[in-house]
Amino acid sequence: MADEIAQHNALPRLLTPEQEALLALYIQNLDGYMAELKASDAIQVEIETQHLKKILSS
């Protein structure tokens, strides 16, 4: 693990610190969006399940 960190630090930087901070913020927002999407997908499945149960019990 320490070798990987040393190797990473030895590589030339592609992004400025500001760009890295912006990229980290973008990734954080994207992770939040994906979590919301997953939650809405689960809610949709629950709605469809309840609807099918109602149809089958009639």
C-alpha positions as CSV (number, residue, x, y, z in Angstrom):
1,M,0.0,0.0,0.0
2,A,2.8,2.4,0.8
3,D,4.5,1.6,-2.5
4,E,1.3,2.5,-4.3
5,I,1.1,5.8,-2.5
6,A,4.7,6.6,-3.3
7,Q,4.3,5.6,-6.9
8,H,1.1,7.8,-7.1
9,N,3.0,10.8,-5.6
10,A,5.8,10.3,-8.1
11,L,3.6,10.5,-11.1
12,P,3.2,13.9,-12.8
13,R,0.0,15.7,-11.9
14,L,-2.6,15.9,-14.6
15,L,-5.0,18.2,-12.7
16,T,-4.4,21.3,-10.6
17,P,-5.5,21.2,-6.9
18,E,-8.5,23.3,-7.8
19,Q,-9.5,20.9,-10.6
20,E,-9.0,17.9,-8.3
21,A,-11.3,19.6,-5.7
22,L,-13.9,20.3,-8.4
23,L,-13.7,16.7,-9.6
24,A,-14.1,15.4,-6.1
25,L,-17.2,17.6,-5.6
26,Y,-18.6,16.4,-9.0
27,I,-18.0,12.7,-8.0
28,Q,-19.7,13.3,-4.6
29,N,-22.7,14.9,-6.3
30,L,-22.8,12.0,-8.8
31,D,-22.7,9.5,-6.0
32,G,-25.7,11.3,-4.3
33,Y,-27.6,11.3,-7.6
34,M,-27.0,7.6,-8.1
35,A,-28.1,6.9,-4.5
36,E,-31.3,8.9,-5.1
37,L,-31.9,7.0,-8.4
38,K,-31.5,3.7,-6.7
39,A,-33.9,4.7,-3.9
40,S,-36.5,5.9,-6.5
41,D,-36.1,2.6,-8.4
42,A,-36.8,0.7,-5.1
43,I,-39.9,2.9,-4.5
44,Q,-41.1,2.2,-8.1
45,V,-40.8,-1.5,-7.6
46,E,-42.7,-1.3,-4.3
47,I,-45.5,0.7,-6.0
48,E,-45.7,-1.8,-8.9
49,T,-45.7,-4.7,-6.4
50,Q,-48.6,-3.2,-4.4
51,H,-50.5,-2.5,-7.6
52,L,-50.1,-6.1,-8.7
53,K,-51.2,-7.4,-5.3
54,K,-54.3,-5.3,-5.5
55,I,-55.1,-6.6,-9.0
56,L,-54.6,-10.2,-8.0
57,S,-56.7,-9.9,-4.8
58,S,-59.7,-8.5,-6.7
